[in-house]
Amino acid sequence: MPDNEPGQEDSRDAGNGWGSARGSRRGRGGASRSGYGATEDDETRGARRRGGRGRARPDGTASETGESGLPGGGTDAQAKEVCLRLLTDRARSRAELADKLAAKGFSTAVADRALDRLTEVGLIDDQAFAEQWVHSRHTFSGKGKKALAQELRRKGVAQEHAEEALSRISAEDEDERAADLVQRKLRSLPRDLDREKAIRRLVGMLARRGYNQSTAFTVVKNALADRDLGDLDEPGSL
């Protein structure tokens, strides 16, 4: 069974409930609500109504509500609109949103103001994002703490937020999840597969998912023992 690569997490999460857990939903009066429980204020709702409706001035510069990416770096309202659309799709860190705004041509000043405002009303929360990301990726994709730490770094999550989120996964949690993965993988391996090859495949599978070698070998040894393949000696290099 092939392992999923870390770069594929967005499409996977959309299928396992990640996007819906954090995605906006429409409430009474048409107000959008975030998965963090915060509601949009009047200014943010106004940004959604105003964003993208303006026209360019005759001289070619952007009007107050013109298209983003034109001279002037866009407006705060447009930047908020972009962020809200992205957050409706799935949860994102502040750094991810900043990168998206920069790619669309918004100036740093405009992006910072929009991101600050969304942070104030609770629509951007890197600590909550990290905790939900870790829970989802560990539960549904079987990722170990090492892989999860790398993913959070790539998404620009501060180390203190990442460490707090990762601390919620205990050693027992990792052992149990790794054992589940090994049992699933074992069902696809030939019963008469050479013992050393079985070890390499299973330990390699866990290593790619972010489990350390000690955890991986222990889990694999127990699983193979259950299949009456005998006791194993830890390989010197895997």
N, C-alpha and C positions, 0 to 999 in steps of 0.2 A: 504493500500500500504506500504510494508516494506521499512524502511530506509536503505540506504547503509551505511556500516561502514567505518570510516576513513581509515582503513587499505586497503581498496579496491581501493584507488584513482588511482593507476597506470593503472589498466585495464580500468577504466572509462575514464580517460583522453585520453587514446589512441583512444577511440571511439568518443570523443567530439572535437577533433582537437588540443588537447594540444600537442601531440607528433609532429604533422606536423607543428605546429607553430614554434617550436623550433628545430625540427629535421633537420639534415643536408640534403642538396640537391646538386646534381651534377650540376656544372656550366660549362662554356666553358673551354676547356683544362683539364677537369677532376678535377678541384679544388673544394673542398668541402666548402660550405658556411653555417655558423651558423645562427640560427634564430635571433641572436643579430645583424647581419649585418656585422660581422667581417669575414675576409677571412683568411685561413690558410697560414702561411708563408712557405718558402722553407724547413725550418727545420722540421716543423710539418708534411708537406706532405712526407718528407723523412722518418719520423718515421712510417707513415702508410705503406710505401713500405717495410721498413726494418723489422717491427715488426713480430716476430714469425718465421723468416726464418733461424735462426741460429741453430747450433747443439751443443750438449754437448761435452766437451773435453774428452779425454780418461780417465782422472782422475776423471770424474764424476762431475766436477764443470761446471758452466754455461759459455758459450762463450759470446762474446760481444753481440750477438743477439740471445742468447739461450732462451728457454722457461722460462716464468716468474714463480716464486715460487721456482726455484732451488737455491742452495747456492749462496750467493752474493746479494740476494735481487732484482734481475732483473735489467734491464737497463732503462735509461730515455726514450729511444725510445719505449720500450715495454709498459711502463706505459702510455705514451701518446696514444699509439694505443688502449689500453684498454679504456681510457677515451673517445676517439673519437667514439669508437663503442657505448659506453653507451649514449653519447650525441646525437648520431644519432637516438637512440630509443626514447628518450624524454629528456626534460630539467632536469638538476640536479644541486643541490647545490654543493659547494666545499666540504662540509663535507660528503655528500653522496658519492662523487667520492673517497675521501680519505678512507672511510670505505671499498669501493669495492676493492681498491688497496691493502689495508691491508689484506683483506680476501684472496686475490690471492697470498699473500706472498711477496709483494714488501716491501722493507725497507722504513722507514720513510723518510730518506734522499732522496731516489730516488723519492718517491711519492711527496714530497714537491717541488722538482725541476720541475717535470712534471706539477704539478698543478700551480706553479708560472708562468711557461712559457705559459700555456694555458690561464691563467688569463691576462697576458700581451697582448696577441693577441685578447682578447675579447671573447674567447670561454667559459670562466667561468666568470659569473657576478652575484653575489648573489642578488644584488639589482634588476636587471632586472628579475632574476628568481622569486624573491618574488612577484613582481608586476604581472607577468604573471600568477603565481600560484593562487594568490588571485582573479584575474579577472576571470580565468577559473573556479575555484571551486565555486565562488559565483554565477556566471552566469549560469553554466551548472549543478551544483550539489546542488545549493541553500544553501550553507554553510554560517552560520553567522560568525561574526568577532571572537567570542570566539573560535569556532572550528578551524577557519583558523589560529589563533595565535598558537594554540596547534600543528597544523600540521607543521607550519614553524619551531617551536622549535624542533620538532622531526627530522626535516631535517637539523638541525644545522645552521639555518639562524640566523645571529646576530640580537639582539633586535632592533637596530636602523634601519636595513633594513626592518624588519617585521613591525615596527610601521609606517614607511613611506608608505609601500604598503597598510597596513590596513586603513590608513587615507584617501585613495581614495574611500572608501565605506562610504557614508554618512548615517545618521539615516534614511533619506527618502528612500535610496536604500534598506536598511534592511527591512523597513516596507513593501515596495512594493514586495520584493522577498518573504518575509514571507507570505504575503497575497496570492500570487500566490500558494505557497505550501499548504496553508490551503484550498483554493478553490479546488485544485486537490484532497486533502484528503477527503473533504466533499462529493465529488461525490461517494466515496466508502463506506460512512457510511449510515446505515439505517435512513430513514427520522424520524422514531419514536424512535430513540435511546434516552435514558435518557439524560437529559441536562448535568448533572454532569459528566456522563461517556464521553460525547462528549467533554466537556471541558478538562478532563484529557487526553484523547487521543490526541487531537489537540495540547494542550500546551506541552505535553510530546514529541510529534513529533518535534516541533520547538526547544525544549530544547536539544534534541539529535543532532540537526543540528547546535547548537551553538548560538541560540538566547537567550537573557536574558529573565527572567520571565516577566518583565514589558512589553517588546515589544510583547512577545508571547501572554499574556493575552489580551492586547489591540487589537491585530489583530484578535484573536479568537472571542472576544466579538463582534467586528464589523461584522465579517463573519456570526456569528450565528444570530445576529440581522437582517441581510439581509434575513435570512431564516425564519424570523418571530418566532424565538424561545424566544423572549423577552430579556429584559435587564438582564445582569448577574452581580452578586456580586463576586468580586475577592476572590477565595478560600484562606484560611489561609495558607495552605501547599499543594504544588503540586509536 
